């Protein structure tokens, strides 16, 4: 169980970084909520990439092939 916690550390940091950026970029309302969700998602994806859980580059490469 300790390894699972260590593996997801960057994902949690990425999530909080994305949410903090969202707070800085938003002023409220529905648009602010959408921006917060998008930036949070980007943060989680970056963290999971750094953790080695997912490979974002493979997804982008497969889209470029056709």
The first five atom37 places (N, CA, C, CB, O) and aatype in JSON, in Angstrom:
{
  "aatype": [20, 20, 20, 20, 20, 20, 20, 20, 20, 20, 20, 20, 20, 20, 20, 20, 20, 20, 20, 20, 20, 20, 20, 20, 20, 20, 20, 20, 20, 20, 20, 20, 20, 20, 20, 20, 20, 20, 20, 20, 20, 20, 20, 20, 20, 20, 20, 20, 20, 20, 20, 20, 20, 20, 20, 20, 20, 20, 20, 20, 20, 20, 20, 20, 20, 20],
  "atom_mask": [
    [1, 1, 1, 1, 1],
    [1, 1, 1, 1, 1],
    [1, 1, 1, 1, 1],
    [1, 1, 1, 1, 1],
    [1, 1, 1, 1, 1],
    [1, 1, 1, 1, 1],
    [1, 1, 1, 1, 1],
    [1, 1, 1, 1, 1],
    [1, 1, 1, 1, 1],
    [1, 1, 1, 1, 1],
    [1, 1, 1, 1, 1],
    [1, 1, 1, 1, 1],
    [1, 1, 1, 1, 1],
    [1, 1, 1, 1, 1],
    [1, 1, 1, 1, 1],
    [1, 1, 1, 1, 1],
    [1, 1, 1, 1, 1],
    [1, 1, 1, 1, 1],
    [1, 1, 1, 1, 1],
    [1, 1, 1, 1, 1],
    [1, 1, 1, 1, 1],
    [1, 1, 1, 1, 1],
    [1, 1, 1, 1, 1],
    [1, 1, 1, 1, 1],
    [1, 1, 1, 1, 1],
    [1, 1, 1, 1, 1],
    [1, 1, 1, 1, 1],
    [1, 1, 1, 1, 1],
    [1, 1, 1, 1, 1],
    [1, 1, 1, 1, 1],
    [1, 1, 1, 1, 1],
    [1, 1, 1, 1, 1],
    [1, 1, 1, 1, 1],
    [1, 1, 1, 1, 1],
    [1, 1, 1, 1, 1],
    [1, 1, 1, 1, 1],
    [1, 1, 1, 1, 1],
    [1, 1, 1, 1, 1],
    [1, 1, 1, 1, 1],
    [1, 1, 1, 1, 1],
    [1, 1, 1, 1, 1],
    [1, 1, 1, 1, 1],
    [1, 1, 1, 1, 1],
    [1, 1, 1, 1, 1],
    [1, 1, 1, 1, 1],
    [1, 1, 1, 1, 1],
    [1, 1, 1, 1, 1],
    [1, 1, 1, 1, 1],
    [1, 1, 1, 1, 1],
    [1, 1, 1, 1, 1],
    [1, 1, 1, 1, 1],
    [1, 1, 1, 1, 1],
    [1, 1, 1, 1, 1],
    [1, 1, 1, 1, 1],
    [1, 1, 1, 1, 1],
    [1, 1, 1, 1, 1],
    [1, 1, 1, 1, 1],
    [1, 1, 1, 1, 1],
    [1, 1, 1, 1, 1],
    [1, 1, 1, 1, 1],
    [1, 1, 1, 1, 1],
    [1, 1, 1, 1, 1],
    [1, 1, 1, 1, 1],
    [1, 1, 1, 1, 1],
    [1, 1, 1, 1, 1],
    [1, 1, 1, 1, 1]
  ],
  "atom_positions": [
    [[0.82, -1.19, 0.0], [0.0, 0.0, 0.0], [0.87, 1.25, 0.0], [-0.94, 0.0, 1.2], [0.46, 2.28, -0.54]],
    [[2.02, 1.18, 0.58], [2.92, 2.33, 0.62], [3.34, 2.73, -0.79], [4.16, 2.01, 1.48], [3.45, 3.92, -1.08]],
    [[3.56, 1.76, -1.66], [3.96, 2.07, -3.04], [2.86, 2.79, -3.79], [4.34, 0.79, -3.77], [3.16, 3.69, -4.57]],
    [[1.6, 2.43, -3.58], [0.49, 3.12, -4.24], [0.46, 4.58, -3.85], [-0.84, 2.45, -3.88], [0.21, 5.45, -4.68]],
    [[0.71, 4.85, -2.58], [0.7, 6.23, -2.11], [1.83, 7.02, -2.75], [0.81, 6.28, -0.57], [1.64, 8.17, -3.15]],
    [[3.01, 6.43, -2.86], [4.16, 7.11, -3.46], [3.95, 7.32, -4.95], [5.44, 6.31, -3.22], [4.36, 8.35, -5.49]],
    [[3.32, 6.38, -5.62], [3.12, 6.47, -7.06], [2.18, 7.62, -7.39], [2.56, 5.16, -7.62], [2.36, 8.27, -8.42]],
    [[1.2, 7.88, -6.57], [0.2, 8.89, -6.86], [0.57, 10.26, -6.29], [-1.13, 8.45, -6.31], [-0.22, 11.2, -6.38]],
    [[1.75, 10.39, -5.72], [2.15, 11.65, -5.11], [2.18, 12.79, -6.12], [3.51, 11.52, -4.46], [1.66, 13.87, -5.84]],
    [[2.77, 12.58, -7.28], [2.83, 13.62, -8.3], [1.44, 13.95, -8.83], [3.73, 13.19, -9.45], [1.17, 15.1, -9.19]],
    [[0.56, 12.96, -8.89], [-0.8, 13.21, -9.37], [-1.53, 14.16, -8.42], [-1.58, 11.89, -9.51], [-2.23, 15.07, -8.86]],
    [[-1.37, 13.95, -7.13], [-2.02, 14.82, -6.14], [-1.41, 16.22, -6.2], [-1.89, 14.23, -4.71], [-2.14, 17.22, -6.15]],
    [[-0.11, 16.31, -6.31], [0.56, 17.61, -6.43], [0.09, 18.31, -7.7], [2.1, 17.44, -6.43], [-0.16, 19.52, -7.69]],
    [[-0.01, 17.57, -8.79], [-0.48, 18.15, -10.05], [-1.92, 18.63, -9.94], [-0.37, 17.13, -11.16], [-2.26, 19.68, -10.49]],
    [[-2.75, 17.87, -9.24], [-4.14, 18.28, -9.05], [-4.2, 19.61, -8.29], [-4.93, 17.19, -8.3], [-4.9, 20.53, -8.7]],
    [[-3.48, 19.69, -7.18], [-3.5, 20.93, -6.4], [-2.88, 22.1, -7.15], [-2.76, 20.73, -5.09], [-3.35, 23.23, -7.02]],
    [[-1.84, 21.84, -7.93], [-1.25, 22.92, -8.73], [-2.26, 23.43, -9.76], [0.04, 22.44, -9.43], [-2.39, 24.64, -9.96]],
    [[-2.96, 22.52, -10.41], [-3.97, 22.92, -11.38], [-5.1, 23.69, -10.74], [-4.52, 21.71, -12.1], [-5.59, 24.67, -11.3]],
    [[-5.52, 23.26, -9.56], [-6.6, 23.96, -8.87], [-6.16, 25.34, -8.38], [-7.1, 23.13, -7.7], [-6.95, 26.28, -8.4]],
    [[-4.93, 25.46, -7.95], [-4.42, 26.77, -7.53], [-4.33, 27.72, -8.73], [-3.03, 26.63, -6.86], [-4.64, 28.9, -8.61]],
    [[-3.91, 27.21, -9.88], [-3.9, 28.02, -11.09], [-5.32, 28.43, -11.47], [-3.24, 27.26, -12.25], [-5.56, 29.54, -11.93]],
    [[-6.24, 27.51, -11.28], [-7.64, 27.83, -11.59], [-8.16, 28.93, -10.68], [-8.51, 26.57, -11.45], [-8.86, 29.83, -11.14]],
    [[-7.82, 28.88, -9.4], [-8.24, 29.93, -8.48], [-7.65, 31.28, -8.88], [-7.83, 29.58, -7.05], [-8.32, 32.31, -8.77]],
    [[-6.43, 31.27, -9.32], [-5.78, 32.52, -9.74], [-6.39, 33.06, -11.03], [-4.28, 32.31, -9.91], [-6.42, 34.27, -11.23]],
    [[-6.86, 32.18, -11.9], [-7.34, 32.59, -13.21], [-8.83, 32.9, -13.26], [-7.02, 31.52, -14.21], [-9.31, 33.51, -14.22]],
    [[-9.56, 32.49, -12.26], [-11.02, 32.62, -12.34], [-11.55, 33.76, -11.5], [-11.67, 31.33, -11.91], [-10.91, 34.24, -10.56]],
    [[-12.73, 34.19, -11.88], [-13.42, 35.21, -11.09], [-14.78, 34.71, -10.64], [-13.57, 36.5, -11.9], [-15.51, 35.44, -9.97]],
    [[-15.12, 33.5, -10.98], [-16.38, 32.92, -10.53], [-17.32, 32.62, -11.67], [-17.06, 33.84, -9.55], [-17.0, 32.84, -12.83]],
    [[-18.48, 32.12, -11.32], [-19.49, 31.79, -12.31], [-19.23, 30.47, -13.0], [-19.57, 32.87, -13.33], [-18.32, 29.73, -12.63]],
    [[-20.05, 30.17, -14.0], [-19.93, 28.91, -14.73], [-18.62, 28.83, -15.48], [-21.1, 28.75, -15.7], [-17.98, 27.78, -15.53]],
    [[-18.21, 29.95, -16.08], [-16.93, 29.96, -16.79], [-15.77, 29.65, -15.87], [-16.72, 31.32, -17.46], [-14.85, 28.92, -16.25]],
    [[-15.81, 30.18, -14.67], [-14.76, 29.9, -13.68], [-14.74, 28.43, -13.29], [-14.95, 30.75, -12.45], [-13.67, 27.85, -13.11]],
    [[-15.91, 27.84, -13.14], [-15.99, 26.43, -12.81], [-15.39, 25.57, -13.93], [-17.45, 26.02, -12.56], [-14.64, 24.63, -13.66]],
    [[-15.72, 25.89, -15.17], [-15.2, 25.14, -16.31], [-13.68, 25.25, -16.38], [-15.83, 25.64, -17.62], [-12.98, 24.26, -16.61]],
    [[-13.16, 26.47, -16.18], [-11.71, 26.66, -16.19], [-11.06, 25.87, -15.06], [-11.35, 28.16, -16.06], [-10.0, 25.27, -15.27]],
    [[-11.66, 25.86, -13.88], [-11.12, 25.11, -12.75], [-11.06, 23.61, -13.05], [-11.95, 25.36, -11.49], [-10.07, 22.95, -12.74]],
    [[-12.12, 23.09, -13.65], [-12.15, 21.67, -13.99], [-11.08, 21.35, -15.05], [-13.55, 21.26, -14.51], [-10.37, 20.35, -14.94]],
    [[-10.97, 22.2, -16.07], [-9.97, 21.96, -17.12], [-8.55, 22.02, -16.57], [-10.14, 22.97, -18.25], [-7.73, 21.16, -16.88]],
    [[-8.25, 23.03, -15.78], [-6.9, 23.15, -15.23], [-6.6, 22.03, -14.22], [-6.71, 24.52, -14.57], [-5.47, 21.55, -14.14]],
    [[-7.6, 21.63, -13.47], [-7.42, 20.49, -12.57], [-7.13, 19.21, -13.33], [-8.66, 20.3, -11.7], [-6.29, 18.41, -12.92]],
    [[-7.82, 19.02, -14.44], [-7.58, 17.84, -15.28], [-6.18, 17.86, -15.86], [-8.61, 17.78, -16.41], [-5.5, 16.83, -15.87]],
    [[-5.74, 19.0, -16.34], [-4.38, 19.12, -16.88], [-3.36, 18.82, -15.79], [-4.14, 20.54, -17.45], [-2.35, 18.15, -16.04]],
    [[-3.6, 19.3, -14.58], [-2.69, 19.04, -13.47], [-2.62, 17.56, -13.13], [-3.12, 19.82, -12.26], [-1.53, 17.03, -12.89]],
    [[-3.76, 16.89, -13.1], [-3.77, 15.46, -12.8], [-3.06, 14.68, -13.89], [-5.22, 14.95, -12.64], [-2.28, 13.77, -13.6]],
    [[-3.31, 15.02, -15.15], [-2.64, 14.32, -16.26], [-1.13, 14.51, -16.2], [-3.18, 14.81, -17.61], [-0.38, 13.57, -16.43]],
    [[-0.69, 15.72, -15.9], [0.75, 15.97, -15.77], [1.34, 15.16, -14.62], [1.02, 17.46, -15.56], [2.42, 14.6, -14.75]],
    [[0.63, 15.12, -13.5], [1.11, 14.33, -12.36], [1.16, 12.85, -12.65], [0.25, 14.58, -11.16], [2.12, 12.17, -12.29]],
    [[0.12, 12.32, -13.29], [0.12, 10.91, -13.65], [1.21, 10.59, -14.66], [-1.24, 10.5, -14.2], [1.78, 9.5, -14.63]],
    [[1.5, 11.51, -15.56], [2.61, 11.34, -16.5], [3.93, 11.25, -15.75], [2.64, 12.5, -17.53], [4.75, 10.38, -16.04]],
    [[4.14, 12.14, -14.79], [5.37, 12.12, -14.0], [5.47, 10.88, -13.13], [5.46, 13.37, -13.13], [6.57, 10.38, -12.89]],
    [[4.33, 10.37, -12.65], [4.32, 9.14, -11.86], [4.57, 7.91, -12.72], [2.99, 9.01, -11.13], [4.93, 6.85, -12.19]],
    [[4.39, 8.03, -14.02], [4.56, 6.88, -14.9], [3.31, 6.01, -14.99], [5.71, 6.04, -14.42], [3.39, 4.89, -15.48]],
    [[2.19, 6.5, -14.52], [0.95, 5.74, -14.56], [0.37, 5.74, -15.97], [-0.06, 6.31, -13.56], [-0.15, 4.73, -16.44]],
    [[0.45, 6.89, -16.65], [-0.03, 6.99, -18.02], [1.08, 7.56, -18.9], [-1.31, 7.89, -18.11], [2.04, 8.14, -18.39]],
    [[0.94, 7.38, -20.21], [1.9, 7.93, -21.16], [1.13, 8.82, -22.13], [2.67, 6.79, -21.92], [0.56, 8.35, -23.12]],
    [[1.12, 10.11, -21.84], [0.38, 11.07, -22.66], [0.96, 11.14, -24.06], [0.39, 12.46, -22.0], [0.23, 11.3, -25.04]],
    [[2.27, 11.02, -24.17], [2.92, 11.1, -25.49], [2.45, 9.99, -26.42], [4.43, 11.03, -25.33], [2.34, 10.21, -27.62]],
    [[2.18, 8.8, -25.89], [1.7, 7.7, -26.72], [0.31, 8.02, -27.28], [1.66, 6.39, -25.92], [0.01, 7.68, -28.42]],
    [[-0.53, 8.66, -26.47], [-1.87, 9.03, -26.94], [-1.77, 10.07, -28.04], [-2.73, 9.57, -25.77], [-2.46, 9.97, -29.05]],
    [[-0.9, 11.06, -27.86], [-0.73, 12.11, -28.87], [-0.14, 11.52, -30.14], [0.17, 13.25, -28.34], [-0.56, 11.88, -31.24]],
    [[0.82, 10.62, -30.01], [1.43, 9.99, -31.18], [0.41, 9.18, -31.97], [2.58, 9.09, -30.75], [0.42, 9.22, -33.2]],
    [[-0.47, 8.44, -31.28], [-1.45, 7.61, -31.98], [-2.47, 8.48, -32.72], [-2.16, 6.67, -30.99], [-2.99, 8.05, -33.75]],
    [[-2.77, 9.67, -32.23], [-3.7, 10.57, -32.92], [-3.08, 11.11, -34.2], [-4.1, 11.72, -32.01], [-3.79, 11.32, -35.19]],
    [[-1.79, 11.34, -34.2], [-1.11, 11.91, -35.36], [-0.97, 10.89, -36.5], [0.26, 12.44, -34.95], [-0.74, 11.28, -37.64]],
    [[-1.1, 9.63, -36.21], [-0.9, 8.6, -37.23], [-2.1, 8.43, -38.14], [-0.58, 7.29, -36.58], [-1.98, 7.87, -39.23]],
    [[-3.22, 8.88, -37.73], [-4.28, 8.76, -38.67], [-5.62, 8.63, -38.18], [-4.05, 7.71, -39.45], [-6.56, 8.52, -38.96]]
  ]
}
